[in-house]
Amino acid sequence: MIIERKDPPYPRRGPSCLLVIFIGVGIFLGIFVIQNADEVRDVIIPTATPEPTRSATEFALLADIAERDGELAEAADYYTEAVRLDATKPEIYIRYINLLIKLGRAEDALARAEEAAVLAPENDRIWTAVAAAYIANGERLNDAGDPTAADLQFAEAYRAAETAVSINPENATAYAYSAAGLVLQFEPGLYQDAQERVLYATELEPDNPIGRLYLGIVLTNQGFYTAAREQFQLGLQAEPLPQLYYELGYNFYGDGNVSQAILSFQDALDIDPNFAPGYDALAHMYLQLGQDNLAEENGLRAVELNPNVARAHGRLGEAYVRLNKFQQAIEEFTKAVELYGEPTGDNARFFYLLADAYLREGTQNCPLAEPYFQQASAANVVYAEDAQAALVECRRAALESNP
């Protein structure tokens, strides 16, 4: 039998056909991607999904929680975001305005109030918030020594509050702010109208603390201290506002009861430790009692919290004079008179005290002191005699130094 033996075939040389195909496809795809890069990128890379953002309502809720926790600055930031995202919700504006007033940011409150009035001109609560903002800004201007500009703000508050009651005649708080816009101008001819409006406010809502506050102020301005005190106390029963304790304290002071006044101002600070008028009032009371170190301590806190209150700088300056800290007194009196601008019968005291502090530092300061002595005596005759004596002393000193 013959067996045929065949040699095995030699292994195939070179790449396989399948590999060639793969390489060819790869080269083709590479060229395609290079030529169509933008289109391929859009297909391959997924579109970025924006992170979910909070709504205006959510920010307003966060603001409400922060405010209840006492984080007022944080609450204001949340309200800022809320109105930025959605400026069509009047309720958010109302809460924001009231918070800004509480924070002492009267100008910001007024700006937001004017925006809100354009947004919802038929909303009586918006106009009530507008009135509150004008009242706060008027008080700011009064503190800074500009009563004329303050009166214009109070007049605007009256107009805004009257707009609110024309929309809703049952809005007790608006009636109270209408009365405030009149009584805070300190024109006796306006007191009767103010009293009628605020009495109606307390008839509509006997537990309205704003109504009780301004009824008490109306009565105080007319000299009815006991009746005014009853109104402040009724307001405190409804809601313990620092401003009610502040007005009650000055009511006690006007009645000659300094100790009770101090307790009331301390009560105001127990509610709001950042209530600058409370510290200023305590400084005033301690000056009356001759407790100059306590006057200094409270005066420093007052100007730290609100450096734009002229009388607070003046009272701190008085404490420094009594403690023989004349250079520091000069600094504080200078801030006071700069804020006041022009001397009046009410503020001439601080112009006189600035001149006196200069003189206590030495007669070399007479050129600095003399203009203030002259301004004080011209503005209020109470200081005329003492100012004239000081000017004579300065002239004598000048003659002695230049024989």
Disulfide bonds with the S-S distance in Angstrom:
Cys366-Cys394 2.14
